[in-house]
Amino acid sequence: MKELNEHIVCCLCAGYFIDATTITECLHTFCKSCIVKYLQTSKYCPMCNTKIHETQPLLNLKLDRVMQDIVYKLVPGLQENEEKRIREFYQSRGLDRVAQLGGEDPVGGDPMGLPYSSFDHSRAHYFRYDEHVSLCLEKQSTGKDKNKAVLQQKYVRCSVRAQVRHLRRVLCHRLGLALQHVQLLFEGEVLPDHMTMKQLWLSHWFGKPAPLLLHYSVKEKRR
């Protein structure tokens, strides 16, 4: 166990990895809360000093569930202690923890800026055990057509791995429109199709309560 310690201990807190998160640029791993807090004041890896991202280093973080599974299997009682700590955190504040896997705290999410979620690490490869994010999809007002193509149900919950293109397809299906007629925007800026919900949350909604507010625009059909 002593030989393995250096590979499963976070250099920022000197504790075993909790929500192990890896920097994609250099593949060094840390606790999620540790590295997110660290990157609020730095753009470089704390271990090798590699620049992570010029302006938005949080985009280059990836939750390492394989590493977290290994840590929980190697360290007896660690997972149970972490679950107990989370339960006590919620109880001490009089909050109800969402029991459903993938649910989030409706009050305001976790301290790292992402909604809290719990999943069974032994089955983490299933898509439904991903972290989830709550969204509110509002139509961008456009004069006389502001009451057309308005969603009846504007609240959506989806995996943080879902991409903007997936949401556009959902919108098109619900509105009965072709894909090229619908765009997703954040504060007036068109979002790229390849952006994931996790990247979007970390880069534009960090530390804010759910749901994440997005707007969609509908292009007029040519006659």
Secondary structure, DSSP 8 states (H G I E B T S, - for coil): -HHHHHHHB-TTTSSB-SSEEEETTT--EEEHHHHHHHTTS-SB-TTT--B--SS-GGGGEEE-HHHHHHHHHHSTTHHHHHHHHHHHHHHHTT-----STT---TTT--TTSS------GGGTTSGGGS-EEEEEEEE---GGGTTSS--S--EEEEETT-BHHHHHHHHHHHHT--GGGEEEEETTEE--TT-BHHHHHHHHSTT--SSEEEEEEE-----
